Amino acid sequence: MSSASKVETLSEVAPVAAEAANRPREAAIRVAVLAALGRPAQLLKVAVLPLWGSKFRVNVWTGESETGNRIPNSYFVTADEKGAILQSDPPLQKLY
């Protein structure tokens, strides 16, 4: 018996909740990028990678491609201590 609807398991949900608690700055950046960009179809994750100081790489991962997952949007952002985005290259704009 297979179900057509996807049910999130604890192992899929717990890491996101744990990261939000342990890394509130990265979680705030993730929320701000999705708020500015919109939610792409088949969104898998938004990876926020700390680089140095207040600089971060943000990759938006989707499962839209026939060949597998892809990164349709990638940004180099500067954020303050609370995760508010001060600058983005390329600029964030509504795409979805």
PDB file of N, CA, C and O in Angstrom, chain B, residues numbered from 101:
ATOM      1  N   MET B 101       0.838  -1.186   0.000  1.00  0.00           N
ATOM      2  CA  MET B 101       0.000   0.000   0.000  1.00  0.00           C
ATOM      3  C   MET B 101       0.876   1.240   0.000  1.00  0.00           C
ATOM      4  O   MET B 101       1.711   1.425   0.885  1.00  0.00           O
ATOM      5  N   SER B 102       0.679   2.081  -0.994  1.00  0.00           N
ATOM      6  CA  SER B 102       1.428   3.330  -1.012  1.00  0.00           C
ATOM      7  C   SER B 102       0.463   4.488  -0.904  1.00  0.00           C
ATOM      8  O   SER B 102      -0.672   4.421  -1.375  1.00  0.00           O
ATOM      9  N   SER B 103       0.917   5.518  -0.294  1.00  0.00           N
ATOM     10  CA  SER B 103       0.093   6.697  -0.098  1.00  0.00           C
ATOM     11  C   SER B 103       0.547   7.786  -1.060  1.00  0.00           C
ATOM     12  O   SER B 103       1.745   7.985  -1.258  1.00  0.00           O
ATOM     13  N   ALA B 104      -0.405   8.488  -1.655  1.00  0.00           N
ATOM     14  CA  ALA B 104      -0.063   9.542  -2.607  1.00  0.00           C
ATOM     15  C   ALA B 104       0.425  10.800  -1.907  1.00  0.00           C
ATOM     16  O   ALA B 104       1.149  11.599  -2.502  1.00  0.00           O
ATOM     17  N   SER B 105       0.036  10.985  -0.643  1.00  0.00           N
ATOM     18  CA  SER B 105       0.467  12.186   0.065  1.00  0.00           C
ATOM     19  C   SER B 105       1.730  11.902   0.858  1.00  0.00           C
ATOM     20  O   SER B 105       1.914  10.806   1.388  1.00  0.00           O
ATOM     21  N   LYS B 106       2.607  12.914   0.932  1.00  0.00           N
ATOM     22  CA  LYS B 106       3.867  12.763   1.649  1.00  0.00           C
ATOM     23  C   LYS B 106       3.652  13.177   3.094  1.00  0.00           C
ATOM     24  O   LYS B 106       3.062  14.221   3.371  1.00  0.00           O
ATOM     25  N   VAL B 107       4.124  12.367   3.994  1.00  0.00           N
ATOM     26  CA  VAL B 107       4.053  12.663   5.412  1.00  0.00           C
ATOM     27  C   VAL B 107       5.470  12.934   5.894  1.00  0.00           C
ATOM     28  O   VAL B 107       6.370  12.117   5.701  1.00  0.00           O
ATOM     29  N   GLU B 108       5.661  14.098   6.527  1.00  0.00           N
ATOM     30  CA  GLU B 108       6.985  14.430   7.045  1.00  0.00           C
ATOM     31  C   GLU B 108       7.289  13.556   8.256  1.00  0.00           C
ATOM     32  O   GLU B 108       6.453  13.397   9.145  1.00  0.00           O
ATOM     33  N   THR B 109       8.469  13.004   8.280  1.00  0.00           N
ATOM     34  CA  THR B 109       8.889  12.211   9.423  1.00  0.00           C
ATOM     35  C   THR B 109       9.639  13.101  10.396  1.00  0.00           C
ATOM     36  O   THR B 109      10.058  14.205  10.049  1.00  0.00           O
ATOM     37  N   LEU B 110       9.804  12.614  11.610  1.00  0.00           N
ATOM     38  CA  LEU B 110      10.519  13.379  12.622  1.00  0.00           C
ATOM     39  C   LEU B 110      11.939  13.673  12.179  1.00  0.00           C
ATOM     40  O   LEU B 110      12.463  14.748  12.468  1.00  0.00           O
ATOM     41  N   SER B 111      12.571  12.739  11.484  1.00  0.00           N
ATOM     42  CA  SER B 111      13.948  12.958  11.040  1.00  0.00           C
ATOM     43  C   SER B 111      14.046  14.074  10.007  1.00  0.00           C
ATOM     44  O   SER B 111      15.106  14.683   9.868  1.00  0.00           O
ATOM     45  N   GLU B 112      12.960  14.360   9.275  1.00  0.00           N
ATOM     46  CA  GLU B 112      12.968  15.449   8.299  1.00  0.00           C
ATOM     47  C   GLU B 112      12.658  16.787   8.952  1.00  0.00           C
ATOM     48  O   GLU B 112      13.164  17.818   8.509  1.00  0.00           O
ATOM     49  N   VAL B 113      11.841  16.790   9.989  1.00  0.00           N
ATOM     50  CA  VAL B 113      11.402  18.031  10.630  1.00  0.00           C
ATOM     51  C   VAL B 113      12.365  18.459  11.736  1.00  0.00           C
ATOM     52  O   VAL B 113      12.650  19.649  11.870  1.00  0.00           O
ATOM     53  N   ALA B 114      12.862  17.532  12.514  1.00  0.00           N
ATOM     54  CA  ALA B 114      13.701  17.845  13.670  1.00  0.00           C
ATOM     55  C   ALA B 114      14.949  18.649  13.322  1.00  0.00           C
ATOM     56  O   ALA B 114      15.251  19.604  14.037  1.00  0.00           O
ATOM     57  N   PRO B 115      15.703  18.315  12.250  1.00  0.00           N
ATOM     58  CA  PRO B 115      16.903  19.112  11.958  1.00  0.00           C
ATOM     59  C   PRO B 115      16.595  20.585  11.693  1.00  0.00           C
ATOM     60  O   PRO B 115      17.376  21.451  12.086  1.00  0.00           O
ATOM     61  N   VAL B 116      15.481  20.885  11.039  1.00  0.00           N
ATOM     62  CA  VAL B 116      15.118  22.276  10.754  1.00  0.00           C
ATOM     63  C   VAL B 116      14.795  23.003  12.048  1.00  0.00           C
ATOM     64  O   VAL B 116      15.248  24.128  12.261  1.00  0.00           O
ATOM     65  N   ALA B 117      14.006  22.359  12.922  1.00  0.00           N
ATOM     66  CA  ALA B 117      13.660  22.969  14.203  1.00  0.00           C
ATOM     67  C   ALA B 117      14.901  23.137  15.075  1.00  0.00           C
ATOM     68  O   ALA B 117      15.054  24.160  15.743  1.00  0.00           O
ATOM     69  N   ALA B 118      15.781  22.151  15.074  1.00  0.00           N
ATOM     70  CA  ALA B 118      17.005  22.229  15.868  1.00  0.00           C
ATOM     71  C   ALA B 118      17.910  23.343  15.367  1.00  0.00           C
ATOM     72  O   ALA B 118      18.511  24.062  16.165  1.00  0.00           O
ATOM     73  N   GLU B 119      18.013  23.491  14.045  1.00  0.00           N
ATOM     74  CA  GLU B 119      18.860  24.556  13.499  1.00  0.00           C
ATOM     75  C   GLU B 119      18.312  25.920  13.879  1.00  0.00           C
ATOM     76  O   GLU B 119      19.081  26.820  14.216  1.00  0.00           O
ATOM     77  N   ALA B 120      16.988  26.091  13.830  1.00  0.00           N
ATOM     78  CA  ALA B 120      16.386  27.372  14.182  1.00  0.00           C
ATOM     79  C   ALA B 120      16.714  27.739  15.625  1.00  0.00           C
ATOM     80  O   ALA B 120      16.940  28.908  15.937  1.00  0.00           O
ATOM     81  N   ALA B 121      16.738  26.735  16.505  1.00  0.00           N
ATOM     82  CA  ALA B 121      17.053  26.989  17.904  1.00  0.00           C
ATOM     83  C   ALA B 121      18.542  27.243  18.108  1.00  0.00           C
ATOM     84  O   ALA B 121      18.917  28.112  18.896  1.00  0.00           O
ATOM     85  N   ASN B 122      19.392  26.497  17.410  1.00  0.00           N
ATOM     86  CA  ASN B 122      20.839  26.603  17.591  1.00  0.00           C
ATOM     87  C   ASN B 122      21.481  27.685  16.740  1.00  0.00           C
ATOM     88  O   ASN B 122      22.533  28.209  17.104  1.00  0.00           O
ATOM     89  N   ARG B 123      20.871  28.028  15.618  1.00  0.00           N
ATOM     90  CA  ARG B 123      21.428  29.015  14.696  1.00  0.00           C
ATOM     91  C   ARG B 123      20.334  30.006  14.276  1.00  0.00           C
ATOM     92  O   ARG B 123      19.891  29.994  13.128  1.00  0.00           O
ATOM     93  N   PRO B 124      19.906  30.856  15.202  1.00  0.00           N
ATOM     94  CA  PRO B 124      18.802  31.769  14.881  1.00  0.00           C
ATOM     95  C   PRO B 124      19.138  32.764  13.768  1.00  0.00           C
ATOM     96  O   PRO B 124      18.251  33.177  13.021  1.00  0.00           O
ATOM     97  N   ARG B 125      20.406  33.149  13.653  1.00  0.00           N
ATOM     98  CA  ARG B 125      20.799  34.091  12.595  1.00  0.00           C
ATOM     99  C   ARG B 125      20.578  33.472  11.220  1.00  0.00           C
ATOM    100  O   ARG B 125      19.997  34.108  10.341  1.00  0.00           O
ATOM    101  N   GLU B 126      21.045  32.214  11.023  1.00  0.00           N
ATOM    102  CA  GLU B 126      20.869  31.529   9.748  1.00  0.00           C
ATOM    103  C   GLU B 126      19.391  31.278   9.458  1.00  0.00           C
ATOM    104  O   GLU B 126      18.955  31.390   8.313  1.00  0.00           O
ATOM    105  N   ALA B 127      18.624  30.941  10.489  1.00  0.00           N
ATOM    106  CA  ALA B 127      17.186  30.717  10.314  1.00  0.00           C
ATOM    107  C   ALA B 127      16.491  32.007   9.868  1.00  0.00           C
ATOM    108  O   ALA B 127      15.611  31.970   9.008  1.00  0.00           O
ATOM    109  N   ALA B 128      16.877  33.142  10.445  1.00  0.00           N
ATOM    110  CA  ALA B 128      16.285  34.431  10.057  1.00  0.00           C
ATOM    111  C   ALA B 128      16.642  34.789   8.619  1.00  0.00           C
ATOM    112  O   ALA B 128      15.808  35.330   7.893  1.00  0.00           O
ATOM    113  N   ILE B 129      17.864  34.498   8.200  1.00  0.00           N
ATOM    114  CA  ILE B 129      18.281  34.758   6.818  1.00  0.00           C
ATOM    115  C   ILE B 129      17.450  33.907   5.865  1.00  0.00           C
ATOM    116  O   ILE B 129      16.977  34.400   4.841  1.00  0.00           O
ATOM    117  N   ARG B 130      17.270  32.626   6.201  1.00  0.00           N
ATOM    118  CA  ARG B 130      16.474  31.710   5.373  1.00  0.00           C
ATOM    119  C   ARG B 130      15.047  32.250   5.190  1.00  0.00           C
ATOM    120  O   ARG B 130      14.523  32.270   4.076  1.00  0.00           O
ATOM    121  N   VAL B 131      14.433  32.679   6.277  1.00  0.00           N
ATOM    122  CA  VAL B 131      13.068  33.212   6.229  1.00  0.00           C
ATOM    123  C   VAL B 131      13.021  34.483   5.375  1.00  0.00           C
ATOM    124  O   VAL B 131      12.102  34.659   4.575  1.00  0.00           O
ATOM    125  N   ALA B 132      14.001  35.359   5.541  1.00  0.00           N
ATOM    126  CA  ALA B 132      14.019  36.618   4.785  1.00  0.00           C
ATOM    127  C   ALA B 132      14.203  36.375   3.288  1.00  0.00           C
ATOM    128  O   ALA B 132      13.574  37.048   2.471  1.00  0.00           O
ATOM    129  N   VAL B 133      15.060  35.417   2.921  1.00  0.00           N
ATOM    130  CA  VAL B 133      15.267  35.118   1.499  1.00  0.00           C
ATOM    131  C   VAL B 133      13.983  34.579   0.884  1.00  0.00           C
ATOM    132  O   VAL B 133      13.591  35.010  -0.200  1.00  0.00           O
ATOM    133  N   LEU B 134      13.324  33.642   1.559  1.00  0.00           N
ATOM    134  CA  LEU B 134      12.072  33.100   1.018  1.00  0.00           C
ATOM    135  C   LEU B 134      10.971  34.149   0.966  1.00  0.00           C
ATOM    136  O   LEU B 134      10.152  34.139   0.047  1.00  0.00           O
ATOM    137  N   ALA B 135      10.938  35.054   1.941  1.00  0.00           N
ATOM    138  CA  ALA B 135       9.930  36.124   1.929  1.00  0.00           C
ATOM    139  C   ALA B 135      10.141  37.045   0.730  1.00  0.00           C
ATOM    140  O   ALA B 135       9.172  37.469   0.100  1.00  0.00           O
ATOM    141  N   ALA B 136      11.391  37.359   0.411  1.00  0.00           N
ATOM    142  CA  ALA B 136      11.688  38.245  -0.719  1.00  0.00           C
ATOM    143  C   ALA B 136      11.537  37.533  -2.059  1.00  0.00           C
ATOM    144  O   ALA B 136      11.033  38.114  -3.020  1.00  0.00           O
ATOM    145  N   LEU B 137      11.968  36.295  -2.124  1.00  0.00           N
ATOM    146  CA  LEU B 137      11.996  35.531  -3.366  1.00  0.00           C
ATOM    147  C   LEU B 137      10.643  34.916  -3.718  1.00  0.00           C
ATOM    148  O   LEU B 137      10.266  34.855  -4.889  1.00  0.00           O
ATOM    149  N   GLY B 138       9.923  34.464  -2.706  1.00  0.00           N
ATOM    150  CA  GLY B 138       8.726  33.662  -2.912  1.00  0.00           C
ATOM    151  C   GLY B 138       9.112  32.201  -2.753  1.00  0.00           C
ATOM    152  O   GLY B 138      10.283  31.880  -2.552  1.00  0.00           O
ATOM    153  N   ARG B 139       8.127  31.317  -2.843  1.00  0.00           N
ATOM    154  CA  ARG B 139       8.400  29.889  -2.659  1.00  0.00           C
ATOM    155  C   ARG B 139       8.431  29.184  -4.004  1.00  0.00           C
ATOM    156  O   ARG B 139       7.394  29.053  -4.655  1.00  0.00           O
ATOM    157  N   PRO B 140       9.610  28.724  -4.437  1.00  0.00           N
ATOM    158  CA  PRO B 140       9.701  28.030  -5.725  1.00  0.00           C
ATOM    159  C   PRO B 140       8.971  26.685  -5.687  1.00  0.00           C
ATOM    160  O   PRO B 140       8.814  26.079  -4.628  1.00  0.00           O
ATOM    161  N   ALA B 141       8.532  26.235  -6.857  1.00  0.00           N
ATOM    162  CA  ALA B 141       7.900  24.924  -6.956  1.00  0.00           C
ATOM    163  C   ALA B 141       8.916  23.861  -6.566  1.00  0.00           C
ATOM    164  O   ALA B 141      10.097  23.976  -6.894  1.00  0.00           O
ATOM    165  N   GLN B 142       8.475  22.860  -5.889  1.00  0.00           N
ATOM    166  CA  GLN B 142       9.301  21.716  -5.478  1.00  0.00           C
ATOM    167  C   GLN B 142      10.522  22.138  -4.652  1.00  0.00           C
ATOM    168  O   GLN B 142      11.613  21.592  -4.818  1.00  0.00           O
ATOM    169  N   LEU B 143      10.323  23.112  -3.766  1.00  0.00           N
ATOM    170  CA  LEU B 143      11.403  23.558  -2.883  1.00  0.00           C
ATOM    171  C   LEU B 143      11.860  22.398  -2.000  1.00  0.00           C
ATOM    172  O   LEU B 143      11.041  21.742  -1.356  1.00  0.00           O
ATOM    173  N   LEU B 144      13.156  22.153  -1.974  1.00  0.00           N
ATOM    174  CA  LEU B 144      13.727  21.121  -1.103  1.00  0.00           C
ATOM    175  C   LEU B 144      14.291  21.730   0.171  1.00  0.00           C
ATOM    176  O   LEU B 144      13.978  21.285   1.275  1.00  0.00           O
ATOM    177  N   LYS B 145      15.129  22.754   0.009  1.00  0.00           N
ATOM    178  CA  LYS B 145      15.718  23.412   1.170  1.00  0.00           C
ATOM    179  C   LYS B 145      16.339  24.734   0.761  1.00  0.00           C
ATOM    180  O   LYS B 145      16.571  24.994  -0.420  1.00  0.00           O
ATOM    181  N   VAL B 146      16.601  25.557   1.753  1.00  0.00           N
ATOM    182  CA  VAL B 146      17.358  26.790   1.575  1.00  0.00           C
ATOM    183  C   VAL B 146      18.573  26.655   2.482  1.00  0.00           C
ATOM    184  O   VAL B 146      18.452  26.714   3.705  1.00  0.00           O
ATOM    185  N   ALA B 147      19.745  26.472   1.876  1.00  0.00           N
ATOM    186  CA  ALA B 147      20.981  26.291   2.629  1.00  0.00           C
ATOM    187  C   ALA B 147      21.632  27.645   2.870  1.00  0.00           C
ATOM    188  O   ALA B 147      21.904  28.392   1.930  1.00  0.00           O
ATOM    189  N   VAL B 148      21.880  27.955   4.138  1.00  0.00           N
ATOM    190  CA  VAL B 148      22.558  29.198   4.518  1.00  0.00           C
ATOM    191  C   VAL B 148      23.928  28.803   5.057  1.00  0.00           C
ATOM    192  O   VAL B 148      24.042  28.184   6.115  1.00  0.00           O
ATOM    193  N   LEU B 149      24.954  29.172   4.313  1.00  0.00           N
ATOM    194  CA  LEU B 149      26.315  28.772   4.653  1.00  0.00           C
ATOM    195  C   LEU B 149      27.121  29.967   5.150  1.00  0.00           C
ATOM    196  O   LEU B 149      27.381  30.890   4.379  1.00  0.00           O
ATOM    197  N   PRO B 150      27.524  29.970   6.426  1.00  0.00           N
ATOM    198  CA  PRO B 150      28.348  31.073   6.936  1.00  0.00           C
ATOM    199  C   PRO B 150      29.712  31.074   6.253  1.00  0.00           C
ATOM    200  O   PRO B 150      30.330  30.020   6.099  1.00  0.00           O
ATOM    201  N   LEU B 151      30.178  32.236   5.847  1.00  0.00           N
ATOM    202  CA  LEU B 151      31.481  32.360   5.202  1.00  0.00           C
ATOM    203  C   LEU B 151      32.467  33.011   6.163  1.00  0.00           C
ATOM    204  O   LEU B 151      33.291  32.316   6.757  1.00  0.00           O
ATOM    205  N   TRP B 152      32.402  34.320   6.327  1.00  0.00           N
ATOM    206  CA  TRP B 152      33.246  35.016   7.286  1.00  0.00           C
ATOM    207  C   TRP B 152      32.493  36.250   7.746  1.00  0.00           C
ATOM    208  O   TRP B 152      31.737  36.846   6.979  1.00  0.00           O
ATOM    209  N   GLY B 153      32.698  36.627   8.987  1.00  0.00           N
ATOM    210  CA  GLY B 153      32.040  37.803   9.533  1.00  0.00           C
ATOM    211  C   GLY B 153      30.540  37.768   9.330  1.00  0.00           C
ATOM    212  O   GLY B 153      29.854  36.862   9.803  1.00  0.00           O
ATOM    213  N   SER B 154      30.047  38.754   8.629  1.00  0.00           N
ATOM    214  CA  SER B 154      28.605  38.865   8.392  1.00  0.00           C
ATOM    215  C   SER B 154      28.216  38.414   6.981  1.00  0.00           C
ATOM    216  O   SER B 154      27.135  38.752   6.499  1.00  0.00           O
ATOM    217  N   LYS B 155      29.091  37.655   6.321  1.00  0.00           N
ATOM    218  CA  LYS B 155      28.862  37.201   4.934  1.00  0.00           C
ATOM    219  C   LYS B 155      28.356  35.757   4.920  1.00  0.00           C
ATOM    220  O   LYS B 155      28.835  34.911   5.675  1.00  0.00           O
ATOM    221  N   PHE B 156      27.371  35.490   4.040  1.00  0.00           N
ATOM    222  CA  PHE B 156      26.773  34.167   3.917  1.00  0.00           C
ATOM    223  C   PHE B 156      26.504  33.846   2.453  1.00  0.00           C
ATOM    224  O   PHE B 156      26.247  34.744   1.652  1.00  0.00           O
ATOM    225  N   ARG B 157      26.564  32.573   2.109  1.00  0.00           N
ATOM    226  CA  ARG B 157      26.124  32.072   0.808  1.00  0.00           C
ATOM    227  C   ARG B 157      24.778  31.413   1.059  1.00  0.00           C
ATOM    228  O   ARG B 157      24.645  30.589   1.963  1.00  0.00           O
ATOM    229  N   VAL B 158      23.778  31.774   0.259  1.00  0.00           N
ATOM    230  CA  VAL B 158      22.445  31.186   0.380  1.00  0.00           C
ATOM    231  C   VAL B 158      22.113  30.484  -0.932  1.00  0.00           C
ATOM    232  O   VAL B 158      22.073  31.118  -1.986  1.00  0.00           O
ATOM    233  N   ASN B 159      21.877  29.189  -0.869  1.00  0.00           N
ATOM    234  CA  ASN B 159      21.505  28.393  -2.040  1.00  0.00           C
ATOM    235  C   ASN B 159      20.087  27.861  -1.868  1.00  0.00           C
ATOM    236  O   ASN B 159      19.764  27.245  -0.852  1.00  0.00           O
ATOM    237  N   VAL B 160      19.248  28.102  -2.868  1.00  0.00           N
ATOM    238  CA  VAL B 160      17.876  27.608  -2.859  1.00  0.00           C
ATOM    239  C   VAL B 160      17.851  26.337  -3.699  1.00  0.00           C
ATOM    240  O   VAL B 160      18.107  26.386  -4.902  1.00  0.00           O
ATOM    241  N   TRP B 161      17.545  25.198  -3.076  1.00  0.00           N
ATOM    242  CA  TRP B 161      17.538  23.894  -3.736  1.00  0.00           C
ATOM    243  C   TRP B 161      16.121  23.490  -4.104  1.00  0.00           C
ATOM    244  O   TRP B 161      15.209  23.597  -3.284  1.00  0.00           O
ATOM    245  N   THR B 162      15.933  23.024  -5.344  1.00  0.00           N
ATOM    246  CA  THR B 162      14.631  22.499  -5.774  1.00  0.00           C
ATOM    247  C   THR B 162      14.833  21.128  -6.414  1.00  0.00           C
ATOM    248  O   THR B 162      15.957  20.713  -6.696  1.00  0.00           O
ATOM    249  N   GLY B 163      13.732  20.446  -6.633  1.00  0.00           N
ATOM    250  CA  GLY B 163      13.769  19.143  -7.280  1.00  0.00           C
ATOM    251  C   GLY B 163      13.098  19.184  -8.627  1.00  0.00           C
ATOM    252  O   GLY B 163      12.483  18.199  -9.034  1.00  0.00           O
ATOM    253  N   GLU B 164      13.198  20.313  -9.348  1.00  0.00           N
ATOM    254  CA  GLU B 164      12.480  20.528 -10.601  1.00  0.00           C
ATOM    255  C   GLU B 164      13.082  19.839 -11.814  1.00  0.00           C
ATOM    256  O   GLU B 164      12.381  19.655 -12.809  1.00  0.00           O
ATOM    257  N   SER B 165      14.315  19.463 -11.774  1.00  0.00           N
ATOM    258  CA  SER B 165      15.004  18.955 -12.950  1.00  0.00           C
ATOM    259  C   SER B 165      14.780  17.466 -13.145  1.00  0.00           C
ATOM    260  O   SER B 165      14.638  16.721 -12.176  1.00  0.00           O
ATOM    261  N   GLU B 166      14.747  17.028 -14.409  1.00  0.00           N
ATOM    262  CA  GLU B 166      14.625  15.603 -14.703  1.00  0.00           C
ATOM    263  C   GLU B 166      15.869  14.850 -14.246  1.00  0.00           C
ATOM    264  O   GLU B 166      15.805  13.654 -13.963  1.00  0.00           O
ATOM    265  N   THR B 167      16.989  15.540 -14.175  1.00  0.00           N
ATOM    266  CA  THR B 167      18.246  14.898 -13.807  1.00  0.00           C
ATOM    267  C   THR B 167      18.499  14.923 -12.301  1.00  0.00           C
ATOM    268  O   THR B 167      19.513  14.397 -11.842  1.00  0.00           O
ATOM    269  N   GLY B 168      17.614  15.515 -11.541  1.00  0.00           N
ATOM    270  CA  GLY B 168      17.789  15.540 -10.090  1.00  0.00           C
ATOM    271  C   GLY B 168      17.594  16.924  -9.511  1.00  0.00           C
ATOM    272  O   GLY B 168      16.937  17.775 -10.109  1.00  0.00           O
ATOM    273  N   ASN B 169      18.166  17.138  -8.354  1.00  0.00           N
ATOM    274  CA  ASN B 169      18.039  18.417  -7.661  1.00  0.00           C
ATOM    275  C   ASN B 169      18.917  19.469  -8.325  1.00  0.00           C
ATOM    276  O   ASN B 169      19.924  19.164  -8.963  1.00  0.00           O
ATOM    277  N   ARG B 170      18.491  20.731  -8.148  1.00  0.00           N
ATOM    278  CA  ARG B 170      19.289  21.822  -8.707  1.00  0.00           C
ATOM    279  C   ARG B 170      19.182  23.059  -7.825  1.00  0.00           C
ATOM    280  O   ARG B 170      18.333  23.130  -6.936  1.00  0.00           O
ATOM    281  N   ILE B 171      20.046  24.027  -8.080  1.00  0.00           N
ATOM    282  CA  ILE B 171      20.068  25.299  -7.350  1.00  0.00           C
ATOM    283  C   ILE B 171      19.686  26.400  -8.340  1.00  0.00           C
ATOM    284  O   ILE B 171      20.560  26.931  -9.026  1.00  0.00           O
ATOM    285  N   PRO B 172      18.400  26.753  -8.431  1.00  0.00           N
ATOM    286  CA  PRO B 172      18.000  27.794  -9.379  1.00  0.00           C
ATOM    287  C   PRO B 172      18.342  29.207  -8.914  1.00  0.00           C
ATOM    288  O   PRO B 172      18.414  30.131  -9.724  1.00  0.00           O
ATOM    289  N   ASN B 173      18.553  29.374  -7.595  1.00  0.00           N
ATOM    290  CA  ASN B 173      18.848  30.696  -7.052  1.00  0.00           C
ATOM    291  C   ASN B 173      19.964  30.588  -6.028  1.00  0.00           C
ATOM    292  O   ASN B 173      19.924  29.733  -5.144  1.00  0.00           O
ATOM    293  N   SER B 174      20.958  31.455  -6.148  1.00  0.00           N
ATOM    294  CA  SER B 174      22.080  31.476  -5.216  1.00  0.00           C
ATOM    295  C   SER B 174      22.449  32.935  -4.957  1.00  0.00           C
ATOM    296  O   SER B 174      22.517  33.744  -5.883  1.00  0.00           O
ATOM    297  N   TYR B 175      22.686  33.258  -3.689  1.00  0.00           N
ATOM    298  CA  TYR B 175      22.943  34.646  -3.300  1.00  0.00           C
ATOM    299  C   TYR B 175      24.135  34.721  -2.351  1.00  0.00           C
ATOM    300  O   TYR B 175      24.371  33.807  -1.561  1.00  0.00           O
ATOM    301  N   PHE B 176      24.871  35.805  -2.436  1.00  0.00           N
ATOM    302  CA  PHE B 176      25.919  36.158  -1.493  1.00  0.00           C
ATOM    303  C   PHE B 176      25.339  37.304  -0.683  1.00  0.00           C
ATOM    304  O   PHE B 176      25.130  38.393  -1.219  1.00  0.00           O
ATOM    305  N   VAL B 177      25.073  37.078   0.606  1.00  0.00           N
ATOM    306  CA  VAL B 177      24.396  38.101   1.402  1.00  0.00           C
ATOM    307  C   VAL B 177      25.251  38.560   2.580  1.00  0.00           C
ATOM    308  O   VAL B 177      26.106  37.837   3.090  1.00  0.00           O
ATOM    309  N   THR B 178      24.975  39.795   2.983  1.00  0.00           N
ATOM    310  CA  THR B 178      25.523  40.363   4.204  1.00  0.00           C
ATOM    311  C   THR B 178      24.343  40.545   5.143  1.00  0.00           C
ATOM    312  O   THR B 178      23.315  41.094   4.746  1.00  0.00           O
ATOM    313  N   ALA B 179      24.477  40.085   6.398  1.00  0.00           N
ATOM    314  CA  ALA B 179      23.379  40.165   7.357  1.00  0.00           C
ATOM    315  C   ALA B 179      23.880  40.699   8.691  1.00  0.00           C
ATOM    316  O   ALA B 179      25.046  40.531   9.047  1.00  0.00           O
ATOM    317  N   ASP B 180      22.970  41.350   9.425  1.00  0.00           N
ATOM    318  CA  ASP B 180      23.349  41.838  10.755  1.00  0.00           C
ATOM    319  C   ASP B 180      23.289  40.689  11.770  1.00  0.00           C
ATOM    320  O   ASP B 180      23.045  39.542  11.398  1.00  0.00           O
ATOM    321  N   GLU B 181      23.510  40.999  13.043  1.00  0.00           N
ATOM    322  CA  GLU B 181      23.590  39.971  14.081  1.00  0.00           C
ATOM    323  C   GLU B 181      22.292  39.196  14.260  1.00  0.00           C
ATOM    324  O   GLU B 181      22.309  38.048  14.703  1.00  0.00           O
ATOM    325  N   LYS B 182      21.162  39.823  13.915  1.00  0.00           N
ATOM    326  CA  LYS B 182      19.864  39.156  14.060  1.00  0.00           C
ATOM    327  C   LYS B 182      19.426  38.432  12.794  1.00  0.00           C
ATOM    328  O   LYS B 182      18.400  37.751  12.796  1.00  0.00           O
ATOM    329  N   GLY B 183      20.189  38.570  11.712  1.00  0.00           N
ATOM    330  CA  GLY B 183      19.864  37.886  10.471  1.00  0.00           C
ATOM    331  C   GLY B 183      19.131  38.735   9.454  1.00  0.00           C
ATOM    332  O   GLY B 183      18.728  38.223   8.410  1.00  0.00           O
ATOM    333  N   ALA B 184      18.944  40.030   9.728  1.00  0.00           N
ATOM    334  CA  ALA B 184      18.325  40.917   8.746  1.00  0.00           C
ATOM    335  C   ALA B 184      19.308  41.121   7.590  1.00  0.00           C
ATOM    336  O   ALA B 184      20.479  41.428   7.813  1.00  0.00           O
ATOM    337  N   ILE B 185      18.835  40.953   6.375  1.00  0.00           N
ATOM    338  CA  ILE B 185      19.701  41.065   5.202  1.00  0.00           C
ATOM    339  C   ILE B 185      19.969  42.533   4.897  1.00  0.00           C
ATOM    340  O   ILE B 185      19.043  43.316   4.686  1.00  0.00           O
ATOM    341  N   LEU B 186      21.246  42.892   4.877  1.00  0.00           N
ATOM    342  CA  LEU B 186      21.657  44.265   4.599  1.00  0.00           C
ATOM    343  C   LEU B 186      21.987  44.462   3.128  1.00  0.00           C
ATOM    344  O   LEU B 186      21.777  45.543   2.577  1.00  0.00           O
ATOM    345  N   GLN B 187      22.508  43.409   2.489  1.00  0.00           N
ATOM    346  CA  GLN B 187      22.905  43.488   1.085  1.00  0.00           C
ATOM    347  C   GLN B 187      22.859  42.092   0.486  1.00  0.00           C
ATOM    348  O   GLN B 187      23.095  41.101   1.177  1.00  0.00           O
ATOM    349  N   SER B 188      22.553  42.020  -0.811  1.00  0.00           N
ATOM    350  CA  SER B 188      22.517  40.744  -1.507  1.00  0.00           C
ATOM    351  C   SER B 188      23.049  40.910  -2.920  1.00  0.00           C
ATOM    352  O   SER B 188      22.762  41.900  -3.593  1.00  0.00           O
ATOM    353  N   ASP B 189      23.831  39.925  -3.363  1.00  0.00           N
ATOM    354  CA  ASP B 189      24.347  39.916  -4.734  1.00  0.00           C
ATOM    355  C   ASP B 189      24.102  38.530  -5.312  1.00  0.00           C
ATOM    356  O   ASP B 189      24.689  37.564  -4.825  1.00  0.00           O
ATOM    357  N   PRO B 190      23.265  38.394  -6.324  1.00  0.00           N
ATOM    358  CA  PRO B 190      22.455  39.426  -6.964  1.00  0.00           C
ATOM    359  C   PRO B 190      21.359  39.916  -6.007  1.00  0.00           C
ATOM    360  O   PRO B 190      21.071  39.261  -5.006  1.00  0.00           O
ATOM    361  N   PRO B 191      20.752  41.065  -6.315  1.00  0.00           N
ATOM    362  CA  PRO B 191      19.701  41.593  -5.466  1.00  0.00           C
ATOM    363  C   PRO B 191      18.523  40.614  -5.370  1.00  0.00           C
ATOM    364  O   PRO B 191      18.155  39.962  -6.347  1.00  0.00           O
ATOM    365  N   LEU B 192      17.946  40.533  -4.173  1.00  0.00           N
ATOM    366  CA  LEU B 192      16.759  39.693  -3.971  1.00  0.00           C
ATOM    367  C   LEU B 192      15.555  40.369  -4.612  1.00  0.00           C
ATOM    368  O   LEU B 192      15.330  41.565  -4.431  1.00  0.00           O
ATOM    369  N   GLN B 193      14.793  39.597  -5.355  1.00  0.00           N
ATOM    370  CA  GLN B 193      13.563  40.107  -5.952  1.00  0.00           C
ATOM    371  C   GLN B 193      12.535  38.986  -6.032  1.00  0.00           C
ATOM    372  O   GLN B 193      12.890  37.808  -6.058  1.00  0.00           O
ATOM    373  N   LYS B 194      11.274  39.356  -6.069  1.00  0.00           N
ATOM    374  CA  LYS B 194      10.189  38.371  -6.122  1.00  0.00           C
ATOM    375  C   LYS B 194      10.238  37.633  -7.454  1.00  0.00           C
ATOM    376  O   LYS B 194      10.118  38.252  -8.512  1.00  0.00           O
ATOM    377  N   LEU B 195      10.412  36.320  -7.411  1.00  0.00           N
ATOM    378  CA  LEU B 195      10.462  35.500  -8.624  1.00  0.00           C
ATOM    379  C   LEU B 195       9.357  34.464  -8.660  1.00  0.00           C
ATOM    380  O   LEU B 195       9.024  33.949  -9.727  1.00  0.00           O
ATOM    381  N   TYR B 196       8.777  34.149  -7.494  1.00  0.00           N
ATOM    382  CA  TYR B 196       7.773  33.086  -7.444  1.00  0.00           C
ATOM    383  C   TYR B 196       6.513  33.569  -6.764  1.00  0.00           C
ATOM    384  O   TYR B 196       5.554  32.810  -6.630  1.00  0.00           O
TER     385      TYR B 196
END
